[in-house]
Amino acid sequence: MDPHFHRLSEIPLPLSFSSTYAGSSSSSGSNHDDPWMDPRIWRKLPTRILDRIIAFLPPPAFFRSRCVCRRWNGLLFTNSFLQLFLDIFPHRRHWFLFCKADTQNLIDDNNNNRAEGYLFDPYELVWYRLPFPLVPPSGFSPAASSGGLVCWISDNPAPKTLLLSNPLSGTLNQLPPTLTSRYQPSIGFTVTPTSIDVTLAGDDLINNALAVKNSTAERFRVDGTGCFLPTWQITSPLPRLCNFESAGRMVHINGRLYNMSYHPFNIATYDVETASWWDIQPPMKRFLKCPSVVESGTGKLLLVAAIEKRSLIVPKSLRVWSLQEGTTWVEIERMPQLLYDRFGEEMESCGNGFHCVGHGEFIVFMIPGSSRHLGVLFNMNTKLWKCMPPCPFVGMGDLSRGFAYEPRLATPVTSLLNYQFPAAPFPA
């Protein structure tokens, strides 16, 4: 069993080729009669073409294929194959990664003393279990994901330590500690093929009594073009009236980070290069419940929120707005009323609102603490709303808010970290 994709056979994969070779002897004979299936032809397939076919496989199928032969098993560690994979990677997969909401209980159910996550494939509507064997089983919580890397942040209220993990290639890198002691800061995390950019904002610890104040932002950046900040740098104070939620998620779009600020509601906007902040007012701000900013595949910022005001003429609803040029919002979608009646009833029953996360053409909606395994998937391209299948490994209500996740077999940008920061023991 490959350690990088753990127990994938626990879930039946809806991939047609998985049962092709399990046919009866009669079907096998018919294949020999078909000249296109003549094994004498396929045995002579050039290696470069075969590798290209394998590079297009979804990650679960790729890791199963490693059982075929020694050469296929070694492809994950072959530079020429990984370069081929990177060259064709524009065929992106907009998946989602979830962990247990209880950050003190992230170890797997088999008590193997290792952290694990749960991948959701919105194309096939299938769940997978994904271990993080190199991440310490306690003391760190998942905070963000980008470019195939998952960022884990230390839990202790002190200068923060961040770990960057690629669970498919089995790599783990540690960033230097932050300059400022923080509790649960908001995090912006962006990975490209040549750079890693991290911004932490708010939740500064200002005295020994652990008083928390949204005060400053600091940034870490490495870049293969030679422009990098090899240490953390305080970049700006935060706006005076901003009030970020603890462990908030920043959405990165076109060089800007967006984060919800509460009481009152507004969207704090941060230009990464100029280190400047300003506010964008949301629509219908007096009537919003559980507003969240999410990314979209079109490069526009989306705002998702429930409308919960009985005095309105329109019924309660869940709506999606898109930010146009400047500060103009345009409503682009509403959850169907019959679906929202069920979703809203469960949301009120649990009393915890809802979480949502966007990736590409998809938005996922979850209700924390729900016992009804109710999750909703919205496809912005097809305008279809679907109830998600329940996660077979943990209750849907026990899952964290989730992250946009792109499964990548290689993240060569981490070699910059290996050069700047040689491996060191991770904190317990």
Secondary structure, DSSP 4 states (H G I P E B T S, - for coil): --TTSTTGGGS----GGGGGGG--HHHHHHHHHSGGG-HHHHTT--HHHHHHHHHTS-HHHHHHHTTS-HHHHGGGG-HHHHHHHHHTTTS---EEEE-BS-TT--B-TT--S-EEEEEEETTTTEEEEEEETTS-SSSEEEEEEETTEEEEEE-SSEE--EEEEETTTTEEEEPPPPSSEESS-EEEEEEETTEEEEEEES-EE-STT--EE--EEEEEEEETTS--EEEEEEEEEPPTT--BPTT-BPEEETTEEEEEETTTTEEEEEETTTTEEEEEPPTTGGGEEEEEEEE-TTS-EEEEEEE--TTSSSPPEEEEEEE-STT-EEEEEE--HHHHHHHHHHHHHHTS--EEEEETTEEEEE-TT-SS--EEEEETTTTEEEEPPPPSSS-GGGB-S-EEE---S--TTHHHHHHHS---PPP-
